[in-house]
Amino acid sequence: MVSSPNAGPAGSTFRPVRYELLTLGDELLLGLTANGHLSFVGAQLGRRGVLLQRNATVTDEAATIEREVRRSLAEADVVIVTGGLGPTVDDRTREAVAAVLGQKLVFDESIRDAIAARFAQIGRRVAENNLRQAYRFEDGEVLPNANGTAPGLWFERDGKVVCLLPGPPNELQPMFTEQVLPRLEQRGLLFEREAYVQIRTAGIGESSLEVKLQPVLQPFGEALSVAFCAHQGHVDCRLSSPSGALDLGKLEEIAGACARLLGEDFVCLGHDSLGRVCADLLRQSEKTLAVAEAATGGLLAQAFSDLCGACKFFAGGVVCCSQDSKMLLLGVPECLMLQHGVASAECAVAMVAGVAESLQADFALAITGFAGSTGGPGGNPVGAMHVALQTPQGTWSRQLSYPGPRGTVKQRAVNAALDWLRRELVKAQRSSPATGNSERVMQ
Amino acid sequence: MVSSPNAGPAGSTFRPVRYELLTLGDELLLGLTANGHLSFVGAQLGRRGVLLQRNATVTDEAATIEREVRRSLAEADVVIVTGGLGPTVDDRTREAVAAVLGQKLVFDESIRDAIAARFAQIGRRVAENNLRQAYRFEDGEVLPNANGTAPGLWFERDGKVVCLLPGPPNELQPMFTEQVLPRLEQRGLLFEREAYVQIRTAGIGESSLEVKLQPVLQPFGEALSVAFCAHQGHVDCRLSSPSGALDLGKLEEIAGACARLLGEDFVCLGHDSLGRVCADLLRQSEKTLAVAEAATGGLLAQAFSDLCGACKFFAGGVVCCSQDSKMLLLGVPECLMLQHGVASAECAVAMVAGVAESLQADFALAITGFAGSTGGPGGNPVGAMHVALQTPQGTWSRQLSYPGPRGTVKQRAVNAALDWLRRELVKAQRSSPATGNSERVMQ
């Protein structure tokens, strides 16, 4: 997309700088923990017009940390380092970075007091090894940690920034948004608002999408930067103008033209999940939804229960892996399952009808099938999933088939179910002239 | 943990080598997609005795890719590159790596045929841009892709390996386990079995754990490498011996001593989730479990439904965010919710009793509370969650309180519920002399 260093729109006061993120820890390299810091920090910076230029994850040995910090500091203006600030012997970031910066570490009584207060709160005494966390760079600042014992550390010299943050996400994330971002903004190292426009689509492949949007996007040549990103069943297209030749208004206008061209395959502008888009449509029409799922085991329910205020439109969900639970909770007749199997269109329809009735919901979705890698009995192929949808107009079922690992099959089935619901909700909204969300985004 | 380069146990034929992983894509740096490749590749290598030494994630510009590949190739023996093999204009990996290796790209008809066959299967014509994927390095090999159009590319020279893999996880993962790992093993670049021992614990903090295990671990000095990794509510301690001074049998013996010292805080050796450990205990005692959840919205059900053969012991789950759904599905009395609120011990107990009865289960768990960042009505603090457990012996509830972001609060509540169930199942098993899983692992 944009080349290094980052550049803001023409006329902005945003100083083009290079950001790098260093994430430390064998647990990341051993795949024991996902690198959530890259996702979080990258997204936070991306929305403020900065494309993180590089993320390196290395082992937590002192020599390795020193080498990587030295390398990053030579190339980047802002270096963010996460992890290795804990109390145990394999936490060596503070000392390693101090060595690179040529800084002494000094004991800070305010940090010690904060640690002691935290331990007192949970009724424990400060462990000896926690006092290692009470040191800061002699010319540096402390970023207080509201959710843990290790404070963040901030150091600035010659216009370069080095920022050390603790590894636990619940400590790092509020520290980053509440303390780090405002400091970066004050120094003119961030753009003050979102700097790209994202078109979210569903039901169209990445290469077909590129071909389809070509007539709208091509005329802008080098002024427009386009990036595609495929997820399980939806594809995003991000528009930006690194040179600043096109302002945000123009980018939004281009995105609007793309949306019109895409019709129902257009989901939304921005980052809303398929679940959230459905939720908004349900809320606008004051309808409720219930879900029943076998093979996806809670993943469909989570698409809604994760949203704020879900209890307003989400009537509830049933996870029914066993035949007994389908009978007990949803009233699916045993003879139907014996005749057609639990991974069948018939069972999906009985499930959707059962859950809609139990929960007195206007709309309902059901998913059943074999997500596993071995396929099911009765010749059901690997990844064959049955989705059923009930609306005030009737009940339908569909068979989906996505070969692949269990997790992928489940996520794709959930996304396909959500996209089906979305299309029906959009249709229902179009036919009722009082509301107008799809009108607004499709203008 | 281990220092670069990797080293196998003494006497093994495992050649010590340095592995690096290069993950490409603005979508990773913008936090739009999690870096699942690091988790997957890191874990796969880790279990075979290799600690990935470095992962760099960079933008997908040709010049950047070239620079990073050149840098990795100078330091590492095996360089794995993921992403950027797609059909669109922002896919530049093939060309950039060819430039570094000084290799021509040649059109490969076998790849073209595989792409055409794949498109034929789904009833589409090959798009022009997909033909870019039919090129390989002139002296390289092709790793066929069973799940997508972009094949992997393999190149070897002077004992160094460069391997390019497509970005979609459902394409990369089977390609890695079925084609890449066997090739690396053939060349003696991998250890043929697991090379470390992991002790999984719950209910004890990272620093307390380190202090508690000190008497067992300290005597081994430099010969033993110890790494801790804290998750939401459980902490892992990994033992290895990079010098090879301690063999796997000795590491297991040390882990056994740690397990005895930890008592009930010891969960298992290895990587089993709390859900899986509970599932094994349930299966051994031929008991079933049902769950009801409000605030965690499907996350608890997923701990079980993700396991193979879950329908044997997992009676089912109910996701009931709204008051209505608690009444309709679980028979929680409305007056009880009006009196105590839905985030109360009383509601949790009514939920657990309701779901156990509806699903005729031996054990049941229920979670209700306010995971959001604003707290609940009636003075319920942020992160206050109520968990209830029903066993054949009776019903209990507990209040948990973890301030933090919604996702953390939910995961910690689920883990606390699972750990509670685990302890009760272990106790039940101890009092029944016929079975002996906890005996085996605690020997």
Boltz contact constraints between the chains, C-beta under 6 A:
constraints:
  - contact:
      token1: [A, 1]
      token2: [B, 26]
      max_distance: 6.0
  - contact:
      token1: [A, 26]
      token2: [B, 1]
      max_distance: 6.0
  - contact:
      token1: [A, 26]
      token2: [B, 227]
      max_distance: 6.0
  - contact:
      token1: [A, 27]
      token2: [B, 229]
      max_distance: 6.0
  - contact:
      token1: [A, 29]
      token2: [B, 42]
      max_distance: 6.0
  - contact:
      token1: [A, 29]
      token2: [B, 52]
      max_distance: 6.0
  - contact:
      token1: [A, 30]
      token2: [B, 42]
      max_distance: 6.0
  - contact:
      token1: [A, 30]
      token2: [B, 46]
      max_distance: 6.0
  - contact:
      token1: [A, 31]
      token2: [B, 39]
      max_distance: 6.0
  - contact:
      token1: [A, 31]
      token2: [B, 42]
      max_distance: 6.0
  - contact:
      token1: [A, 31]
      token2: [B, 43]
      max_distance: 6.0
  - contact:
      token1: [A, 32]
      token2: [B, 229]
      max_distance: 6.0
  - contact:
      token1: [A, 34]
      token2: [B, 34]
      max_distance: 6.0
  - contact:
      token1: [A, 34]
      token2: [B, 39]
      max_distance: 6.0
  - contact:
      token1: [A, 35]
      token2: [B, 35]
      max_distance: 6.0
  - contact:
      token1: [A, 35]
      token2: [B, 38]
      max_distance: 6.0
  - contact:
      token1: [A, 38]
      token2: [B, 35]
      max_distance: 6.0
  - contact:
      token1: [A, 39]
      token2: [B, 31]
      max_distance: 6.0
  - contact:
      token1: [A, 39]
      token2: [B, 34]
      max_distance: 6.0
  - contact:
      token1: [A, 42]
      token2: [B, 29]
      max_distance: 6.0
  - contact:
      token1: [A, 42]
      token2: [B, 30]
      max_distance: 6.0
  - contact:
      token1: [A, 42]
      token2: [B, 31]
      max_distance: 6.0
  - contact:
      token1: [A, 43]
      token2: [B, 31]
      max_distance: 6.0
  - contact:
      token1: [A, 46]
      token2: [B, 30]
      max_distance: 6.0
  - contact:
      token1: [A, 52]
      token2: [B, 29]
      max_distance: 6.0
  - contact:
      token1: [A, 54]
      token2: [B, 58]
      max_distance: 6.0
  - contact:
      token1: [A, 55]
      token2: [B, 57]
      max_distance: 6.0
  - contact:
      token1: [A, 56]
      token2: [B, 56]
      max_distance: 6.0
  - contact:
      token1: [A, 57]
      token2: [B, 55]
      max_distance: 6.0
  - contact:
      token1: [A, 58]
      token2: [B, 54]
      max_distance: 6.0
  - contact:
      token1: [A, 87]
      token2: [B, 207]
      max_distance: 6.0
  - contact:
      token1: [A, 88]
      token2: [B, 210]
      max_distance: 6.0
  - contact:
      token1: [A, 88]
      token2: [B, 228]
      max_distance: 6.0
  - contact:
      token1: [A, 90]
      token2: [B, 227]
      max_distance: 6.0
  - contact:
      token1: [A, 127]
      token2: [B, 207]
      max_distance: 6.0
  - contact:
      token1: [A, 129]
      token2: [B, 207]
      max_distance: 6.0
  - contact:
      token1: [A, 170]
      token2: [B, 404]
      max_distance: 6.0
  - contact:
      token1: [A, 170]
      token2: [B, 405]
      max_distance: 6.0
  - contact:
      token1: [A, 170]
      token2: [B, 408]
      max_distance: 6.0
  - contact:
      token1: [A, 207]
      token2: [B, 87]
      max_distance: 6.0
  - contact:
      token1: [A, 207]
      token2: [B, 127]
      max_distance: 6.0
  - contact:
      token1: [A, 207]
      token2: [B, 129]
      max_distance: 6.0
  - contact:
      token1: [A, 210]
      token2: [B, 88]
      max_distance: 6.0
  - contact:
      token1: [A, 227]
      token2: [B, 26]
      max_distance: 6.0
  - contact:
      token1: [A, 227]
      token2: [B, 90]
      max_distance: 6.0
  - contact:
      token1: [A, 228]
      token2: [B, 88]
      max_distance: 6.0
  - contact:
      token1: [A, 229]
      token2: [B, 27]
      max_distance: 6.0
  - contact:
      token1: [A, 229]
      token2: [B, 32]
      max_distance: 6.0
  - contact:
      token1: [A, 297]
      token2: [B, 301]
      max_distance: 6.0
  - contact:
      token1: [A, 297]
      token2: [B, 302]
      max_distance: 6.0
  - contact:
      token1: [A, 297]
      token2: [B, 305]
      max_distance: 6.0
  - contact:
      token1: [A, 298]
      token2: [B, 298]
      max_distance: 6.0
  - contact:
      token1: [A, 298]
      token2: [B, 301]
      max_distance: 6.0
  - contact:
      token1: [A, 298]
      token2: [B, 302]
      max_distance: 6.0
  - contact:
      token1: [A, 298]
      token2: [B, 305]
      max_distance: 6.0
  - contact:
      token1: [A, 301]
      token2: [B, 297]
      max_distance: 6.0
  - contact:
      token1: [A, 301]
      token2: [B, 298]
      max_distance: 6.0
  - contact:
      token1: [A, 301]
      token2: [B, 319]
      max_distance: 6.0
  - contact:
      token1: [A, 302]
      token2: [B, 297]
      max_distance: 6.0
  - contact:
      token1: [A, 302]
      token2: [B, 298]
      max_distance: 6.0
  - contact:
      token1: [A, 305]
      token2: [B, 297]
      max_distance: 6.0
  - contact:
      token1: [A, 305]
      token2: [B, 298]
      max_distance: 6.0
  - contact:
      token1: [A, 305]
      token2: [B, 319]
      max_distance: 6.0
  - contact:
      token1: [A, 305]
      token2: [B, 321]
      max_distance: 6.0
  - contact:
      token1: [A, 310]
      token2: [B, 321]
      max_distance: 6.0
  - contact:
      token1: [A, 311]
      token2: [B, 321]
      max_distance: 6.0
  - contact:
      token1: [A, 311]
      token2: [B, 322]
      max_distance: 6.0
  - contact:
      token1: [A, 314]
      token2: [B, 321]
      max_distance: 6.0
  - contact:
      token1: [A, 315]
      token2: [B, 325]
      max_distance: 6.0
  - contact:
      token1: [A, 316]
      token2: [B, 319]
      max_distance: 6.0
  - contact:
      token1: [A, 316]
      token2: [B, 320]
      max_distance: 6.0
  - contact:
      token1: [A, 316]
      token2: [B, 325]
      max_distance: 6.0
  - contact:
      token1: [A, 317]
      token2: [B, 319]
      max_distance: 6.0
  - contact:
      token1: [A, 318]
      token2: [B, 318]
      max_distance: 6.0
  - contact:
      token1: [A, 319]
      token2: [B, 301]
      max_distance: 6.0
  - contact:
      token1: [A, 319]
      token2: [B, 305]
      max_distance: 6.0
  - contact:
      token1: [A, 319]
      token2: [B, 316]
      max_distance: 6.0
  - contact:
      token1: [A, 319]
      token2: [B, 317]
      max_distance: 6.0
  - contact:
      token1: [A, 320]
      token2: [B, 316]
      max_distance: 6.0
  - contact:
      token1: [A, 321]
      token2: [B, 305]
      max_distance: 6.0
  - contact:
      token1: [A, 321]
      token2: [B, 310]
      max_distance: 6.0
  - contact:
      token1: [A, 321]
      token2: [B, 311]
      max_distance: 6.0
  - contact:
      token1: [A, 321]
      token2: [B, 314]
      max_distance: 6.0
  - contact:
      token1: [A, 322]
      token2: [B, 311]
      max_distance: 6.0
  - contact:
      token1: [A, 325]
      token2: [B, 315]
      max_distance: 6.0
  - contact:
      token1: [A, 325]
      token2: [B, 316]
      max_distance: 6.0
  - contact:
      token1: [A, 325]
      token2: [B, 359]
      max_distance: 6.0
  - contact:
      token1: [A, 328]
      token2: [B, 358]
      max_distance: 6.0
  - contact:
      token1: [A, 328]
      token2: [B, 359]
      max_distance: 6.0
  - contact:
      token1: [A, 358]
      token2: [B, 328]
      max_distance: 6.0
  - contact:
      token1: [A, 359]
      token2: [B, 325]
      max_distance: 6.0
  - contact:
      token1: [A, 359]
      token2: [B, 328]
      max_distance: 6.0
  - contact:
      token1: [A, 404]
      token2: [B, 147]
      max_distance: 6.0
  - contact:
      token1: [A, 404]
      token2: [B, 170]
      max_distance: 6.0
  - contact:
      token1: [A, 405]
      token2: [B, 170]
      max_distance: 6.0
  - contact:
      token1: [A, 405]
      token2: [B, 173]
      max_distance: 6.0
  - contact:
      token1: [A, 408]
      token2: [B, 170]
      max_distance: 6.0
